[in-house]
Amino acid sequence: MESWRNQGRSNPAVKSFMVGRDLGGEFDYSCVFVVEDLDGLYEYLTHPATIGTDHLGLALLERLDIFDISDDDDPDLYAKIEELHRPSALNPEIPGMLSDVPDFRGAGAND
């Protein structure tokens, strides 16, 4: 969880974030990171702190759900977000790490 917090504190693209227990939900813990636009999302996804958390945490997960929420009305936005989430486009090591997550849902899951 501290690695998630470090992502929020250290990445200039992150405008706000929350890390904590998932109260009443399906998960033990969750995090939310707010970025302004697609450039900010790319900066967040490729930041060394994010990559570091991936290395540290993906092997520990039983399930990973990625939710992308936006107030942008662009009808092609989800396709653009999916392209940014494409693990092979982010870091060549990520697809292998994600393949070890037993249940992965969200943008980039079908890469």
Buried (B, 14 or more C-beta within 10 A) or exposed (E): EEBBBBBBEEBEBBEEBEBEEEEEEEEEEBBEBBBEEBEBBBBBBBBEBBBBBBBEBBEEBEEBEEEBEEEEEEEEEEEBBBBBBBBEBBBEBBBEBBEEBEEBEBBBBEB
